[in-house]
Amino acid sequence: MVGITGDILSDRQKYDFKRALEEIMDLKGRGTELISVYVPSGKQISDVAAYLREEFSQSSNIKSASTRKNVQGAIQSILARLKYFKHPPANGIIFFVGEISASGDQTRMVQYVLEPPEPITTFLYRCDSDFHLEPLKDMLLEKKVYGLVVIDRGEATVGLLRGRTITVIRNLPSLVPSKHRMGGQSAQRFERLIEIAANEYYKKVADIVADSMLNLEGLEGILVGGPGPSKEFFVKEGYLHHELAKKVIDSFDIGYTDEYGLKELVDKAKDKLYDLDLMREKRFFQKFLEEVRKTDDSLAVYGEDHVRNAIMIGAVDTLLLSEGLRKRRITIECPACGTVEKTFDNHPEGSSMPCPKCNGIGNVVKDIDLVDDMFDQAGLMGTKVELISHESEEGDMLLKAFGGIVGLLRFSIGA
């Protein structure tokens, strides 16, 4: 069961809940056989059980014998699990149970019991060909959001920084003519036309900002950047809605006004955003790159096996793990080799599999997500863990260049 307690989710809780949703999202039933039950904290367990017993009775009318059997089996499974609860947890409890397609004509039952990171308020029972996840998808979104505006007289780009992710909302070319070199009245008239066009352009940018941010829940502030004086002019001349103008944190000199400019703006504002997840990730990964470049006394280690060995001797101060890792750590009891552990990208499901050492058949005694396994190993030795998003530039490099697992050391351990 994936459980979340308290108001603040730890990195591991976020990861586990996100991975559970990813797994459930991919599951499909052969018919309307997958049951989702949402139980809010105020709902009596006895009332939920009574409702499910009624659904069990109604399911006897299902014409297909296999569908009827699978639906009733899922309901019975949920009823059995309900007996372990005197009352729902503070945020409620959710059950996803049903038969999904397996190899050939086979099916297998899956059972997930989740405690959501935020309270659910409505009781829901649904029987469908997939599990009902819509109420949960927004729960892991970072609640703090920053507005981003990069602008000059040539173009503007508006975006959002939410947690570790920069999202482009709109790029707007200005179409404002460049300055005219004629003299006399023609030049003055053309200058007025230019300023009218510029004024309309700034209004359009302000409208985009208002449409995307004025009613945006969790907006902490707005950062404005650009290569010239346009950014200050845009802010000081009152183009922004007065409520959004109060949210402007600062303006920054940057070289670009496109999507790259948004990234440059966030980097320039790092001192203002010191505690933001993205900034914390950048600091840790830059520290790792500084150490890995050293030829002597480096305090960096990478590669799963090297990092594991360093953790075991207590040398790792901070473990950096990519959220993009999609691997399993399998422990096998082999009659010939004893206990064998190995990390797999993909492996066949089941209680037995070939031993990685001798290729004989061994029994699977443990099957765990690699990130969870590394969290466990780090916890045994007092090693701090930082989960790094694979959506950022640093996170992409961590995953692709260093295998998604690196460590910052307490002391050098040599080559």
C-alpha positions in Angstrom: 0.0 0.0 0.0 1.3 3.4 -0.9 0.6 5.8 2.0 1.1 9.5 2.5 0.9 11.1 5.9 1.1 14.7 7.0 0.9 17.8 4.9 4.3 17.7 3.3 5.2 14.9 0.9 8.8 13.7 1.1 10.6 13.1 -2.2 10.2 9.3 -1.7 6.5 9.6 -1.0 6.0 11.7 -4.2 8.1 9.2 -6.2 6.2 6.1 -4.9 2.8 7.7 -5.5 3.8 8.9 -9.0 5.1 5.4 -9.9 2.0 3.7 -8.6 -0.2 6.0 -10.7 2.0 5.3 -13.8 1.7 1.6 -13.3 -2.1 1.8 -12.8 -2.6 4.1 -15.7 -1.2 1.5 -18.1 -3.5 -1.3 -16.9 -6.4 -2.3 -19.1 -9.2 -4.8 -18.5 -10.8 -7.0 -21.2 -14.2 -5.7 -20.4 -15.8 -3.5 -17.7 -14.1 -5.5 -15.0 -11.7 -3.0 -13.2 -13.2 -1.6 -10.0 -12.2 1.8 -8.5 -13.5 2.7 -5.0 -12.8 6.1 -3.4 -13.6 6.3 0.3 -13.3 9.8 1.9 -12.3 10.1 5.6 -15.9 10.8 6.8 -17.4 7.7 5.2 -18.3 4.8 7.6 -16.5 1.6 6.6 -19.7 -0.3 7.4 -21.6 1.8 4.8 -18.9 1.1 2.2 -19.1 -2.6 2.9 -22.9 -2.5 2.6 -22.7 -0.6 -0.7 -20.2 -3.2 -2.1 -22.4 -6.1 -1.0 -25.3 -4.6 -2.9 -23.0 -4.2 -6.0 -22.0 -7.8 -5.6 -25.7 -8.8 -5.7 -26.4 -6.6 -8.7 -23.4 -8.1 -10.6 -25.2 -11.4 -10.7 -27.2 -10.0 -13.6 -24.1 -9.6 -15.8 -24.6 -11.8 -18.8 -20.9 -12.8 -19.5 -19.9 -15.5 -17.1 -16.2 -14.5 -17.1 -17.0 -10.8 -16.6 -19.4 -11.7 -13.8 -16.8 -13.9 -12.1 -14.1 -11.3 -12.4 -16.3 -8.4 -11.1 -17.5 -10.4 -8.1 -13.9 -11.5 -7.4 -12.7 -7.9 -7.3 -15.6 -6.9 -5.0 -14.8 -9.7 -2.6 -11.2 -8.7 -2.6 -12.0 -5.1 -1.6 -14.5 -6.3 1.0 -11.7 -8.5 2.5 -9.3 -5.6 2.6 -11.9 -3.3 4.2 -11.9 -5.5 7.3 -8.4 -4.1 8.2 -9.8 -0.6 8.5 -11.8 0.7 11.5 -12.2 4.0 9.7 -10.6 5.6 6.6 -7.3 7.5 7.0 -7.3 11.3 7.2 -7.1 11.7 3.4 -9.3 8.8 2.7 -8.4 5.5 1.0 -8.6 4.3 -2.6 -8.9 0.7 -4.0 -8.0 -0.3 -7.5 -8.8 -4.0 -8.0 -9.5 -6.2 -11.1 -8.4 -8.7 -13.7 -6.1 -7.4 -16.4 -4.9 -9.0 -19.6 -1.8 -11.2 -19.3 -0.1 -13.4 -21.8 -2.3 -15.2 -24.3 -5.8 -15.6 -23.1 -4.7 -15.4 -19.5 -5.7 -12.7 -17.0 -4.2 -11.8 -13.6 -5.7 -9.9 -10.7 -4.1 -6.6 -9.6 -4.8 -5.0 -6.3 -3.7 -1.4 -5.3 -4.6 0.3 -2.1 -3.6 4.0 -2.0 -3.7 6.7 0.6 -3.9 9.9 -1.5 -1.6 12.9 -0.7 -4.6 15.2 -0.5 -8.1 14.6 1.0 -10.7 13.1 -1.3 -14.2 14.4 -0.5 -16.6 12.2 -2.4 -17.4 8.5 -2.3 -17.1 6.9 -5.7 -17.6 3.4 -7.0 -16.8 2.7 -10.7 -16.6 -0.5 -12.7 -14.9 0.1 -16.1 -12.3 -1.2 -18.6 -9.7 1.0 -16.9 -9.2 2.4 -13.5 -10.6 5.9 -12.7 -7.6 8.1 -12.0 -8.8 11.6 -12.9 -9.2 12.9 -9.3 -5.5 11.9 -8.5 -3.7 13.3 -11.5 -3.4 16.9 -10.2 -2.4 15.9 -6.7 1.3 15.6 -7.4 1.6 19.0 -9.2 3.9 21.4 -7.4 1.6 23.9 -5.7 4.1 26.9 -5.9 4.2 28.5 -9.3 6.3 31.3 -10.7 5.3 33.4 -13.7 8.1 34.0 -16.3 8.1 36.9 -18.9 11.1 37.6 -21.2 10.6 40.6 -23.5 12.1 43.2 -25.7 10.8 45.2 -28.7 11.3 42.2 -31.0 9.5 39.4 -29.2 8.2 38.1 -25.9 7.8 34.7 -24.4 5.6 34.0 -21.4 5.9 30.8 -19.3 5.5 29.2 -15.9 8.0 27.6 -13.5 6.3 24.9 -11.5 8.6 22.9 -9.2 11.3 21.7 -11.6 9.5 22.2 -14.9 9.5 25.3 -17.2 6.4 25.4 -19.4 6.1 27.8 -22.4 2.6 29.4 -22.6 3.1 31.7 -25.6 5.8 33.2 -27.8 4.7 36.5 -29.4 6.7 38.2 -32.2 6.1 42.0 -31.9 6.0 43.1 -35.6 7.0 46.6 -34.3 8.9 48.3 -37.1 12.5 49.3 -36.5 13.4 53.0 -36.1 13.1 55.1 -39.3 15.9 57.2 -40.6 13.9 59.9 -42.5 14.0 63.4 -41.3 11.3 66.1 -40.9 7.6 65.5 -40.4 7.7 62.0 -42.1 10.1 60.8 -39.5 8.0 62.2 -36.6 4.8 60.6 -38.1 6.6 57.3 -38.5 7.9 57.4 -34.9 4.4 57.9 -33.7 3.2 54.9 -35.6 6.1 52.8 -34.2 5.2 53.8 -30.7 1.5 53.0 -31.3 2.5 49.6 -32.6 4.8 49.1 -29.6 2.0 50.1 -27.2 -0.3 47.5 -28.8 2.4 44.9 -28.6 3.0 45.5 -24.8 -0.8 45.3 -24.3 -1.0 41.9 -26.0 1.8 40.6 -23.9 0.1 41.9 -20.7 -3.2 40.2 -21.9 -1.4 36.9 -22.3 0.1 37.2 -18.8 -3.3 38.1 -17.3 -5.1 35.2 -19.1 -2.5 32.7 -17.8 -1.7 34.0 -14.4 -4.4 36.2 -12.9 -6.5 33.3 -11.5 -3.6 30.9 -11.3 -3.7 29.1 -7.9 -0.4 29.0 -6.1 1.3 31.9 -8.0 4.2 33.0 -5.8 5.6 35.7 -8.0 6.6 36.9 -11.4 10.1 37.2 -12.9 10.7 39.5 -15.8 13.8 39.5 -18.0 15.2 40.7 -21.3 18.3 42.1 -23.1 17.3 45.8 -23.0 15.2 48.5 -21.3 11.9 47.0 -22.5 11.5 44.8 -19.5 11.6 47.8 -17.1 9.4 49.8 -19.4 6.8 47.0 -19.5 6.7 46.8 -15.7 6.9 50.4 -14.8 4.4 51.8 -17.4 1.5 49.8 -15.9 0.8 47.3 -18.7 0.5 44.5 -16.2 -2.8 44.0 -14.3 -2.5 45.7 -11.0 -2.8 42.5 -9.0 -0.1 40.9 -11.1 2.2 44.0 -10.9 2.3 43.4 -7.1 3.6 39.9 -7.8 6.7 41.0 -9.8 9.8 39.9 -7.8 12.4 41.5 -9.9 13.7 42.1 -13.5 16.9 40.6 -14.9 19.3 41.2 -17.7 19.4 38.2 -20.1 20.4 37.7 -23.7 17.3 35.9 -25.2 13.6 36.4 -25.4 12.6 32.9 -26.6 12.2 29.6 -24.8 15.9 29.5 -24.0 15.4 33.0 -22.5 13.0 31.5 -19.9 15.7 29.0 -18.8 18.2 31.8 -18.7 15.8 33.9 -16.6 15.3 31.2 -14.0 19.1 30.7 -13.8 19.7 34.4 -13.3 17.0 34.5 -10.6 18.6 31.5 -8.6 19.3 33.7 -5.6 15.6 34.7 -5.4 14.5 31.1 -5.9 17.1 29.4 -3.6 14.8 26.9 -2.0 13.0 25.9 -5.1 13.4 22.2 -6.1 15.0 23.1 -9.5 17.6 25.4 -7.9 18.4 22.8 -5.3 18.9 20.2 -8.0 21.2 22.5 -10.0 23.4 23.2 -7.0 23.8 19.5 -6.2 24.5 18.5 -9.8 27.0 21.3 -10.4 28.8 20.3 -7.2 29.0 16.7 -8.6 30.3 17.9 -11.9 33.0 20.0 -10.2 34.1 17.0 -8.2 34.0 14.5 -11.1 36.4 16.7 -13.1 39.1 16.5 -10.4 41.9 14.1 -11.1 42.9 13.9 -7.4 40.9 13.6 -4.2 37.6 13.7 -6.0 34.5 13.6 -3.8 32.3 12.1 -6.6 31.3 8.6 -7.5 29.0 7.3 -10.2 27.7 4.0 -11.6 25.4 1.8 -9.7 28.0 -0.7 -8.4 30.5 1.9 -7.5 27.9 4.0 -5.6 26.6 0.9 -3.8 30.1 0.0 -2.6 30.7 3.6 -1.5 27.4 3.6 0.5 28.3 0.3 2.2 31.6 1.8 3.6 29.7 5.0 4.8 31.5 7.2 2.3 28.5 8.8 0.5 27.1 12.0 2.0 24.4 12.7 -0.6 23.0 10.3 -3.1 21.6 11.8 -6.3 19.0 9.6 -8.1 17.2 10.3 -11.3 13.4 10.1 -11.3 13.7 8.7 -14.8 15.1 5.4 -13.6 12.8 2.5 -14.6 14.6 -0.5 -13.3 14.0 -3.3 -10.8 16.4 -4.8 -8.2 15.8 -8.5 -8.0 17.0 -10.9 -5.3 17.1 -14.6 -6.3 17.8 -17.7 -4.2 19.7 -20.0 -6.5 20.3 -23.7 -5.5 23.9 -23.5 -6.8 24.9 -19.9 -6.2 23.0 -18.9 -3.1 21.6 -15.4 -2.8 22.1 -13.3 -6.0 21.1 -9.7 -6.5 20.9 -8.0 -9.9 19.4 -4.9 -11.5 17.2 -5.4 -14.5 15.7 -3.1 -17.1 13.0 -5.6 -17.8 12.4 -9.1 -16.4 9.7 -11.7 -16.7 7.1 -11.7 -14.0 6.8 -14.7 -11.8 8.2 -16.4 -8.8 11.2 -17.9 -10.5 13.8 -16.8 -13.2 17.2 -17.7 -14.5 20.1 -17.0 -12.1 22.3 -14.2 -13.5 25.5 -16.2 -12.5 24.8 -19.8 -13.6 21.6 -19.5 -15.6 20.0 -22.1 -13.5 16.4 -21.5 -12.2 16.2 -19.6 -8.9 13.4 -18.4 -6.8 12.6 -14.7 -6.7 12.6 -13.7 -3.0 12.6 -9.9 -3.5 11.5 -7.6 -6.4 11.8 -3.9 -5.7 11.9 -0.6 -7.7 15.6 0.4 -8.0 15.0 3.9 -6.7 13.3 2.5 -3.6 16.1 0.0 -3.1 18.7 2.8 -3.3 16.7 4.8 -0.8 16.7 1.8 1.6 20.5 1.3 1.2 21.1 5.0 1.8 18.9 5.0 4.9 20.9 2.2 6.5 24.1 4.3 6.4 22.7 7.8 7.1 23.1 9.0 3.5 20.9 11.8 2.4 19.0 11.3 -0.9 18.1 13.9 -3.5 15.7 12.9 -6.3 16.5 14.7 -9.6 13.9 15.3 -12.2 14.9 14.0 -15.7 13.0 16.9 -17.3 15.7 19.5 -16.5 19.0 19.8 -18.4 20.9 18.6 -15.3 18.5 15.7 -14.8 18.8 14.6 -18.4 22.6 14.6 -18.2 22.5 12.7 -14.9 20.3 9.9 -16.4 22.0 9.6 -19.9 25.6 10.3 -19.1 25.9 8.9 -15.6 23.3 6.2 -15.4 21.0 8.1 -13.1 22.9 7.2 -9.9 25.8 9.3 -8.5 27.1 10.2 -5.1 28.8 13.1 -3.3 31.3 11.7 -0.9 32.2 12.6 2.7 35.8 11.6 2.0 37.8 10.5 -1.0 37.9 6.8 -1.7 40.4 6.9 -4.5 40.0 5.4 -8.0 
